[in-house]
Amino acid sequence: MQRISIFTSTRAEYGLLYWLIKELHESEDFEMQLVVTGTHLSHEYGYTVNDILADGFTPTEYIATLISEDSPQAITRSSAMLAMALGDYFAREQPDFFIVLGDRVELLAACEAAMIAKVPIVHLHGGEITEGAVDEKVRHAVSKLASLHFVSTEAYRRRVIQMGECPERVFNCGALGLESMARQSIVPREELAEKIGLTPREKYFLVVYHPETNKESENIDALLKALADYPDVKKLIIYPNSDIMSRDIIEAIQTFAERFADEVMLIKSLPRDLYLSLMKHCELYIGNSSSGIIEMPTFKRPIINVGDRQKGRIRSSATLDVRLDYQEIASTMRTALSEAYALQLVSVDNPYQGRSPSSSIVAELRKFSRRGGLDKIFFDLEFEL
């Protein structure tokens, strides 16, 4: 029986991993271990390890490394502590595979520890582009450390191969987030309103904005000013990820919520089913989260992507891109809320649609063994200069 270790450090990442964790947990072919760290163990960000426990999964390893500040020095210290703790974990448990998803900066430390311990890395959602975040560099670095790759579109598969990864180890399985939408029940609007604290038919915008970590500073006043133009619509604002400058955003949304107390609801974290349900029933999704670009088109709801954090990522025709500028955001909000735009959404296709991503990943993992066939070989493409 092969031992599979899965790494999770945020609520969003865990939500994407849920069905893969469940399938590995229930499989007789694998022993699934869960390494939990990051904001899962922070009360400031909702202590979301409780969601993992409520889902019936018992973490194998709790690694509390998050320092209560978001400076580069603090994040570097957190990464160092994570690498040391994982070094001990790998030496003790000796997993056959280490599964990581995406591009969070802590993955560098996690994958460094796995590489030194000679534990093969399985990378999910590689090959993507997000030019407005330092995570862009992390994602590609992790791809070069990984032995197996599961990507969300064929274009991303080609990009990972372009980076020198063997085609036989790069699989297009589609986006894991869309699997949750297919396999998880969406809460009816009236029930959702009761759980969240809205009136039954109250209209709301869903706002999810994370720092653009390639910038020197973060100011979202333009976005908040545009939101304030709709006093009759509730603004549900999700806390940002733990990144450099995340506390600047938290301070701004807290001040905004105090100023417009009757119009704004701040949410630290949500179970995956409630988050998907909020996406399904919102009047507008606005911000710069990958879930807006990857998952919202399936719900055929209005989507506005603000700024450059997601620049370069493949998107459907449903996504409206704007700069972080009040006039541009305000004008685009009017477009997004128009009847003409609603009619366009009906025919939108989602480029991230796959077929049973978790089952596909588990099936491929059965074919590989840590003990052979996973040595890193650089795959050269033939081209003319």
C-alpha positions in Angstrom: 0.0 0.0 0.0 1.4 3.4 -1.0 1.4 6.3 1.4 0.2 9.5 -0.1 0.8 12.8 1.7 -1.4 15.8 0.8 -0.4 19.3 1.8 -2.9 22.1 2.6 -2.4 25.5 4.0 -5.5 27.5 3.1 -9.3 27.2 3.0 -9.4 27.7 -0.8 -6.8 25.1 -1.6 -8.5 22.6 0.7 -11.8 23.2 -1.0 -10.3 22.3 -4.3 -8.6 19.2 -2.8 -11.6 17.9 -1.0 -12.8 15.2 -3.4 -9.3 14.0 -4.1 -8.6 13.7 -0.4 -11.9 11.8 0.0 -11.1 9.4 -2.8 -7.7 8.6 -1.5 -9.0 8.4 2.1 -11.6 5.8 0.9 -9.2 3.9 -1.4 -7.9 0.5 -0.3 -4.8 1.1 -2.5 -3.4 4.1 -0.6 -2.8 5.3 2.9 -3.7 9.0 2.8 -2.0 11.4 5.2 -2.9 15.1 5.5 -0.4 17.8 6.4 -2.2 20.9 7.7 -0.5 24.3 8.2 -0.8 28.0 7.3 -4.1 29.8 7.8 -5.9 26.6 8.7 -4.3 27.0 12.2 -4.9 30.8 12.5 -7.9 32.2 14.4 -7.4 35.5 12.5 -8.3 33.6 9.3 -11.1 31.5 10.7 -9.2 28.5 12.1 -10.4 26.4 9.2 -8.8 23.1 10.4 -12.2 22.8 12.0 -13.8 22.4 8.6 -11.3 19.6 7.8 -12.2 17.8 11.0 -15.9 18.3 10.4 -15.5 16.6 7.0 -14.3 13.5 8.8 -10.6 13.8 8.0 -8.0 13.6 10.8 -4.8 15.5 9.9 -1.6 13.5 10.3 0.5 16.5 10.9 -0.3 20.0 12.3 2.4 22.5 11.5 1.7 26.0 13.0 4.2 28.4 11.4 2.1 31.5 10.5 3.6 34.6 12.1 1.1 37.4 12.9 2.4 39.9 10.3 2.7 39.9 6.5 6.2 41.4 6.0 8.7 39.6 3.7 10.8 38.8 6.7 7.9 37.2 8.5 6.9 35.1 5.5 10.6 34.0 5.1 10.7 32.9 8.8 7.5 31.0 8.4 8.8 29.2 5.4 12.0 28.3 7.2 10.0 26.8 10.1 7.8 24.9 7.7 10.8 23.4 5.9 12.3 22.2 9.1 9.1 20.7 10.4 8.4 18.9 7.1 12.0 17.6 7.1 11.2 15.8 10.4 7.8 14.6 9.0 9.3 13.1 5.9 12.1 11.3 7.8 9.5 9.8 10.2 6.6 8.9 7.8 8.5 8.4 4.5 5.5 8.9 2.2 5.6 7.6 -1.4 4.2 10.8 -2.9 3.7 14.4 -1.7 0.7 16.1 -3.4 0.7 19.9 -3.6 -1.7 22.3 -5.4 -1.1 25.6 -7.1 1.3 28.4 -6.3 1.2 29.5 -2.7 4.7 30.8 -1.6 4.9 28.2 1.2 5.0 25.5 -1.4 8.6 26.4 -2.1 9.6 25.4 1.4 7.4 22.4 1.4 8.7 21.1 -1.9 12.3 21.8 -0.9 11.9 19.6 2.1 10.3 16.9 -0.1 13.0 17.1 -2.7 15.8 16.7 -0.1 14.0 13.8 1.5 13.7 12.2 -2.0 9.9 12.1 -1.9 8.3 12.4 -5.4 6.2 15.6 -5.7 2.8 15.5 -7.5 1.9 19.0 -8.6 -1.7 20.1 -9.4 -2.7 23.1 -11.5 0.8 23.8 -12.9 1.4 25.6 -16.2 -0.9 28.5 -15.4 0.0 32.2 -15.7 -0.7 34.9 -13.1 1.6 37.8 -13.9 0.4 40.0 -11.1 1.5 37.8 -8.2 4.8 36.5 -7.0 3.1 33.1 -7.0 3.7 33.0 -10.7 7.3 32.2 -10.0 6.5 29.7 -7.3 4.1 27.7 -9.6 6.8 27.2 -12.2 9.5 26.4 -9.7 7.3 23.7 -8.1 6.6 22.3 -11.6 10.4 21.8 -12.0 10.6 20.0 -8.7 7.7 17.7 -9.3 7.7 14.3 -10.9 4.0 14.1 -11.9 1.7 16.9 -13.1 -2.0 17.2 -13.3 -3.1 20.4 -15.1 -6.4 22.0 -15.8 -6.3 22.7 -19.6 -4.5 21.3 -22.7 -2.7 24.7 -23.1 -1.3 24.3 -19.6 -0.2 20.8 -20.3 1.8 22.0 -23.3 3.4 24.7 -21.2 4.6 22.2 -18.5 6.0 20.0 -21.3 7.7 23.2 -22.8 9.4 23.6 -19.4 11.1 20.2 -19.9 8.7 17.8 -18.3 8.1 14.4 -19.9 4.8 14.3 -21.7 4.0 10.9 -20.2 3.9 12.4 -16.8 1.8 15.5 -17.6 -2.0 14.9 -17.5 -4.8 17.2 -18.4 -7.6 16.4 -15.9 -9.5 19.7 -15.8 -9.9 22.0 -12.9 -10.6 20.5 -9.5 -12.9 23.3 -8.5 -15.4 22.4 -11.2 -15.6 18.9 -9.8 -16.9 20.3 -6.5 -19.7 22.1 -8.4 -20.7 18.8 -10.1 -20.5 16.6 -7.0 -21.6 18.9 -4.2 -25.2 20.2 -3.7 -25.8 23.9 -4.1 -27.8 25.3 -1.2 -31.1 26.8 -2.3 -31.2 30.6 -2.2 -33.7 30.9 0.7 -31.7 28.4 2.8 -28.5 30.1 2.0 -29.9 33.5 3.0 -30.8 32.0 6.4 -27.4 30.5 7.0 -25.5 33.6 5.9 -27.8 36.1 7.6 -29.5 37.7 4.7 -33.2 38.3 4.1 -34.6 35.6 1.8 -34.5 37.6 -1.5 -31.8 40.1 -0.6 -29.5 40.9 -3.6 -25.8 40.8 -3.0 -22.4 41.1 -4.6 -19.7 38.6 -3.8 -16.3 40.3 -3.4 -13.0 38.4 -3.2 -9.8 40.5 -3.6 -6.3 39.3 -2.7 -3.0 41.4 -2.8 -1.2 41.8 -6.1 2.1 40.7 -4.5 4.2 42.0 -7.4 3.3 45.6 -6.4 5.0 47.6 -3.7 1.8 48.7 -2.1 -1.9 47.8 -2.2 -4.8 50.3 -2.2 -8.3 49.1 -3.0 -10.1 52.4 -2.5 -11.2 52.5 -6.1 -13.0 49.1 -5.8 -14.6 50.0 -2.5 -15.9 53.4 -3.9 -17.5 51.6 -6.9 -19.2 49.1 -4.5 -20.6 52.0 -2.4 -22.5 53.2 -5.5 -25.0 50.3 -4.9 -26.5 51.0 -1.5 -29.4 48.7 -2.1 -27.2 45.7 -2.7 -25.4 43.8 0.1 -21.7 43.5 -0.3 -20.4 40.1 1.0 -16.6 40.6 1.3 -14.4 37.5 1.8 -11.1 38.0 3.7 -8.0 37.8 1.5 -5.4 35.1 1.7 -2.4 35.4 4.0 0.0 37.2 1.6 2.3 40.2 1.7 0.0 43.3 2.1 -3.0 41.2 3.1 -3.4 43.2 6.2 -3.6 46.4 4.2 -6.7 44.9 2.5 -8.1 43.6 5.8 -7.8 47.1 7.3 -9.5 48.7 4.3 -12.4 46.3 4.2 -12.9 46.6 8.0 -13.0 50.4 7.7 -15.4 50.1 4.8 -17.7 47.8 6.8 -17.7 50.2 9.7 -18.7 53.1 7.4 -21.4 51.1 5.6 -22.5 48.8 8.3 -25.9 48.0 6.9 -24.6 47.2 3.4 -21.5 45.1 4.2 -20.8 41.7 5.6 -17.2 40.6 6.2 -16.6 36.8 6.1 -13.3 35.2 7.3 -14.0 31.8 5.8 -16.7 29.6 4.5 -17.3 25.9 4.0 -17.0 25.0 0.3 -20.7 24.3 -0.2 -21.7 27.7 1.1 -19.0 29.5 -1.0 -20.1 27.8 -4.2 -23.7 28.6 -3.3 -22.9 32.2 -2.8 -21.2 32.2 -6.2 -24.3 30.6 -7.8 -26.8 33.1 -6.4 -24.9 36.4 -6.4 -25.8 39.4 -8.6 -22.1 39.9 -9.4 -18.8 38.3 -8.6 -16.0 40.9 -8.4 -12.4 40.8 -7.3 -9.2 39.0 -8.4 -9.5 35.4 -7.2 -8.8 32.5 -9.5 -12.2 31.0 -8.5 -13.9 33.9 -10.4 -12.1 33.0 -13.6 -12.1 29.2 -13.3 -15.4 28.4 -11.6 -17.9 31.3 -12.0 -18.4 30.8 -15.8 -20.1 27.5 -15.1 -22.7 29.3 -13.0 -23.2 31.8 -15.8 -23.2 34.7 -13.5 -21.5 38.2 -14.1 -17.8 38.2 -13.4 -15.5 41.2 -13.1 -11.7 40.6 -12.7 -9.9 43.6 -11.2 -6.3 44.4 -11.7 -3.3 42.2 -12.8 -3.2 39.4 -10.3 -4.7 36.9 -12.7 -3.1 38.4 -15.8 -2.3 35.7 -18.3 -4.6 33.1 -17.0 -7.0 31.5 -19.6 -10.5 32.9 -19.1 -13.9 32.4 -20.7 -15.7 35.1 -22.6 -17.8 35.8 -19.4 -14.9 37.5 -17.6 -14.8 41.3 -17.8 -11.3 42.6 -17.0 -10.7 46.0 -15.5 -7.9 48.0 -14.0 -8.1 49.1 -10.4 -9.6 52.4 -11.4 -12.9 53.8 -10.1 -14.3 55.0 -13.4 -13.4 51.8 -15.2 -14.8 49.5 -12.4 -18.1 51.6 -12.2 -18.6 51.5 -15.9 -17.9 47.7 -16.1 -20.3 47.0 -13.2 -23.1 48.7 -15.2 -22.3 46.5 -18.1 -22.1 43.3 -16.0 -25.5 44.0 -14.5 -27.2 44.7 -17.8 -29.8 42.4 -19.4 -27.7 42.3 -22.6 -24.7 40.9 -20.7 -27.0 38.3 -18.9 -28.1 37.1 -22.4 -24.5 36.6 -23.4 -23.7 34.5 -20.4 -26.2 31.8 -21.4 -23.9 30.5 -24.2 -20.6 30.8 -22.3 -18.4 27.6 -22.2 -15.9 27.0 -19.4 -12.4 26.2 -20.8 -11.5 24.4 -17.5 -14.1 21.8 -17.7 -12.7 18.2 -17.2 -14.1 14.8 -16.4 -13.8 13.5 -12.9 -10.4 15.0 -12.1 -10.0 13.3 -8.7 -10.7 9.8 -10.1 -8.3 10.5 -13.0 -5.5 11.5 -10.6 -6.1 8.5 -8.4 -6.1 6.2 -11.5 -2.8 7.6 -12.7 -1.2 7.4 -9.3 -1.9 3.7 -9.2 0.4 3.3 -12.3 3.4 4.9 -10.6 5.7 3.8 -7.8 8.2 5.8 -5.8 10.6 3.0 -6.2 10.9 3.2 -9.9 10.2 5.2 -13.1 10.1 8.7 -11.6 13.6 10.0 -12.0 13.6 13.5 -13.3 14.6 13.7 -17.0 14.7 16.9 -18.9 12.5 16.6 -22.0 13.9 18.6 -24.9 11.6 20.0 -27.6 12.9 20.2 -31.1 12.9 23.7 -32.5 14.8 25.9 -34.9 16.5 29.2 -33.8 
